[in-house]
């Protein structure tokens, strides 16, 4: 067994998923974040010192962390029930998602109204 297969096997056996790196583009800020996924957009942006509003700390209560998906919407998981509730209450457009509830797994381009 070669080293790559062995490492991948160990990660799979221990319940760790192998995630390839991908990029999240922020065209209005002229920035790109490289990530492995498994994190919400809100946490990724905050970890990279990119401001995004949120008064509920990512609990899907306030709706302030709304982002517009410019490219890659079809690759995202469907909205959670909490997100659907807020989208309806705040009249979100089809390409708008809550950053606190959205996890990227492939390349995306996003923006907000205030960047």
C-alpha positions in Angstrom: 0.0 0.0 0.0 1.5 3.3 -1.0 1.8 6.2 1.5 -1.1 8.2 0.0 -3.5 5.3 0.1 -2.5 4.5 3.7 -3.0 8.1 4.9 -6.3 8.3 3.1 -7.4 4.9 4.6 -6.4 6.0 8.1 -8.4 9.3 7.8 -11.5 7.4 6.5 -11.2 4.8 9.3 -10.9 7.4 12.0 -14.0 9.2 10.7 -12.1 12.2 9.3 -13.3 13.1 5.8 -10.8 14.1 3.2 -11.8 17.5 1.8 -10.0 19.0 -1.2 -9.1 22.7 -1.0 -11.2 25.2 -2.9 -11.6 29.0 -3.1 -14.2 31.5 -2.1 -14.0 34.6 -4.2 -15.0 38.0 -2.9 -14.9 40.2 -6.0 -16.0 43.5 -4.4 -13.2 43.2 -1.9 -10.7 41.8 -4.5 -9.9 38.9 -2.1 -9.9 35.1 -2.3 -10.1 32.7 0.6 -8.7 29.2 0.3 -10.5 26.6 2.5 -11.1 22.9 2.9 -14.8 23.4 3.8 -16.8 22.0 6.7 -17.3 25.5 8.0 -20.0 28.0 7.6 -19.4 31.0 5.3 -19.8 33.2 8.4 -17.0 31.5 10.3 -14.7 31.4 7.3 -15.1 35.1 6.7 -14.6 36.0 10.3 -11.5 33.8 10.5 -10.0 35.7 7.6 -10.8 39.1 9.1 -13.5 39.9 6.6 -16.4 41.8 8.2 -19.9 40.3 8.0 -22.7 41.4 10.2 -24.3 39.1 12.7 -26.0 39.9 16.0 -27.0 36.3 16.9 -23.5 34.7 16.7 -24.6 32.4 13.9 -27.8 31.0 15.4 -30.0 31.9 12.4 -32.0 34.4 14.3 -31.2 37.9 13.0 -30.7 37.5 9.2 -27.9 40.1 9.1 -25.3 37.7 7.6 -27.1 37.6 4.3 -24.8 37.1 1.3 -25.5 37.0 -2.4 -24.1 34.0 -4.2 -22.7 35.3 -7.5 -21.4 31.9 -8.7 -21.8 28.4 -7.3 -25.3 28.5 -5.9 -26.1 25.1 -7.4 -23.3 23.4 -5.5 -24.7 24.4 -2.1 -26.8 22.2 0.1 -30.5 23.2 0.3 -31.3 25.8 3.0 -32.0 24.5 6.5 -35.5 25.0 8.0 -34.3 27.9 10.1 -32.8 29.5 7.0 -36.0 29.0 5.0 -38.0 30.7 7.8 -35.7 33.8 7.8 -35.5 33.9 4.0 -39.3 34.1 3.9 -39.5 36.6 6.7 -36.9 38.9 5.2 -37.9 38.4 1.6 -34.5 37.1 0.4 -33.9 36.7 -3.3 -33.3 33.2 -4.7 -29.5 33.8 -4.8 -29.3 35.0 -1.2 -28.3 32.8 1.7 -27.5 33.1 5.4 -23.7 32.8 5.8 -24.2 31.3 9.3 -26.2 28.4 7.8 -24.4 27.9 4.5 -21.4 25.6 4.1 -19.4 25.7 0.9 -17.9 22.5 -0.5 -16.9 23.9 -3.9 -15.7 27.1 -5.4 -18.0 30.1 -4.8 -18.2 33.8 -5.5 -20.1 35.8 -2.9 -20.8 39.4 -2.0 -23.0 41.5 0.3 -24.7 44.9 -0.2 -22.2 46.7 2.1 -18.8 45.5 0.8 
